[in-house]
């Protein structure tokens, strides 16, 4: 899930106002619910060493299976 306004990484999330931030989080939750996910993981990779390969803030929603502690 990618916000409409470009922000390179989660480090810059403060550029969003409270309304924008709330709308993005609601969108993530609503989309997971619409996909039928009750239990899921939301992941944000920050920076190249954190696994970020697309430098536009986005969220990964992982679900549909049991999550483990292993990375």
C-alpha positions in Angstrom: 0.0 0.0 0.0 1.5 3.3 -1.1 0.4 6.8 -0.1 -0.5 9.2 -2.9 2.0 11.8 -1.8 5.6 10.9 -2.2 7.6 10.5 0.9 10.8 8.5 0.5 10.9 6.5 3.7 9.2 6.0 7.0 11.8 8.3 8.5 10.0 11.1 6.8 6.5 10.2 8.1 6.4 13.4 10.1 5.7 15.2 6.8 2.2 13.9 6.9 -0.4 15.7 9.1 -2.5 13.9 11.6 -5.4 13.5 9.2 -3.2 12.1 6.4 -1.6 9.6 8.9 -4.9 8.4 10.2 -6.3 8.0 6.7 -3.3 5.9 5.7 -3.6 3.6 8.7 -7.4 3.2 8.2 -6.7 2.3 4.6 -4.2 -0.4 5.6 -6.7 -1.8 8.2 -9.7 -1.6 5.9 -7.8 -3.3 3.0 -6.7 -6.2 5.2 -10.3 -6.6 6.5 -11.6 -6.5 2.9 -9.1 -9.2 1.9 -10.6 -11.4 4.7 -7.6 -11.1 7.0 -8.3 -11.1 10.7 -4.7 -11.7 11.7 -1.9 -10.2 9.8 1.4 -8.4 10.0 2.2 -4.9 8.7 5.8 -4.3 7.7 7.6 -1.1 6.7 11.2 -1.5 5.5 13.3 1.6 6.3 16.5 2.3 4.4 18.6 0.1 2.2 20.1 -1.8 5.1 16.6 -2.3 6.4 15.5 -4.0 3.2 13.9 -1.0 1.5 14.3 -1.3 -2.3 11.4 1.0 -3.4 12.1 4.5 -2.1 8.5 5.6 -1.7 6.9 5.0 1.7 4.8 1.9 1.5 3.4 -0.9 3.7 3.5 -4.7 3.2 0.4 -6.5 4.6 1.3 -10.2 5.3 -1.5 -12.6 6.1 -3.2 -15.8 5.2 -0.9 -18.0 7.2 0.5 -18.3 10.7 3.3 -15.8 11.3 6.4 -17.1 13.0 9.2 -15.4 15.0 11.7 -16.3 12.2 12.7 -13.6 9.8 
